[in-house]
Amino acid sequence: MTARTAADARAEARTEARDAYQADFAACPTNRVLDRMGDKWVGLVLKELAEGPQRYGELARSIPGASQKMLTQTLRHLERDGLLARTVTPAVPVRVDYELTSLGQSLLPVLNAVTRWAEQNIGQVDRAREAYDAQQG
């Protein structure tokens, strides 16, 4: 059996502390919601669906920068999170509608507040970035 040194004990304690922090960070409700909201197309999808239910094709036309794969992936994630509902109506072709759930609707005031803040403050953010970049080099 090898002797455990003080350095080994400190390294193990740092590893345990880091692992505990990462577990807390991953479980943090705020972090989990912001992680979803930070996805590229989520804000646009939520804003489009705030107007009411839409078919997939309508969403695709109103968010032209999103590929079919990314839009589908975004819709699936939002459905999984309980923020939107997907309704399939048998027809030829099959009709698929998306609409915000009450949980998704409850997120709209938060999204609107962030949008207002961004519109009012993006100039200051841009100037701060330019000043920082100029100082860096």
N, C-alpha and C positions, 0 to 999 in steps of 0.2 A: 504494500500500500504506500502510495506516495503522500508526502506531507503537503498539506494545502497552505499556501503562502498567503500573507495579508493582501498581496497584489491580486491573487486569484479570487479572494473573498470580495475585494472591492469590484473587480471586473464582473463577478457573478451578480453582485448587488446592483450594479449599473444596468446589466442586462435585464434583471427582473423588473427594475423600475421602468426601463424603456418599454418592456413588454406590457406592463400594467398600464402605462400611459397610452400606448397604441390601442389596447383593448377598450379603455375609456373613451378615446377619441372615436373609434369605430362605432361605439354604442351611443354616442351623443346624439340626441334627437335633432338638434339644430344642424349639426354636421351632416346627418343623413338627409335631411330635407334640402339643405343648400346644395348638397352633392347632386341631387336629382334636378333641382332648379337650375343648376349650372350647366346642364346638358345643352348642347348647342340649339336644338330646335324646340325645347320645352316651352319657353316663353311665348314663341310665336303660335304654337299649337294651342296653348291655353287661351291666348288672346282671340284666336279665330273661333274657338269653341265657346267663348264667352257670349258670342252673338247668337248661339243656339246650335242645335244638332247639325252636323254636316256629314255628307257622304265622303268616303275616302278620296274620290276624284276631286271633289270641291276643295278639300284640304290640300291636296297635291297642287292644284292650280293656284291656290292662295299663298302657298309657300314654295315658290318655284326653285329656290336654291337647294332644297332638300331632295336627295335622291330617294327613289322608292324604298330602297333598303333602310335608309336612315329614318325616313318618316314612319315606316312600319315598325322599326325598332323603338322609336320614341313613343308611338301609340301603345305598343305592348307594355313598355315600362310604366307609362302613366296608368294603364288599365291595371297592371299588377299592383301598383301603389294605391289603387282605389280612387284615383282622381278623375278617371273617365270611364264610361261604359260603352261597350261595343255591342251593337245589335245587328244580327244577321237576319235578313228577310229573304226567304227562298223566292227566287224569281229567276228569270233569264234575261240578263245575267244576274247573279246574286247581288243583292243590295246590302251594303255594310254601312251602317251609320254610327257615328261617334258623338257622344255628348258628355258634358261635365256632370259628375255626380255632385251630390250636395257637399261632399268633402272638397272636390275640385272647385266648386263655386265659392266655398269659404276661403280659398286661397287667392281669389281674384283681388280683394282689397289690398292684400299684401303685395301682390305683383304690381298693382296700380300705384301703390306708394313708392315702390322701388323705381318704377318707370318715371314718376314725377321727380324723384330725387335725382335720378340719372340725368334727366333732361335739364334740370336746374343747375347741376353741378359739374357736368362733363367738361365744360370749359376750364374750370379750376383744376380738375384732374389732369387734363391735357397739359396745362401750363406747368403743373407740378412735375409731371413726367419729363417735359422738355427741360426744365431747370435741373432736375436730377441727372438726366442724361448728359447735359452740358458739363456738369461738375465732374462726371465720371470720366470724361475724356474726349 
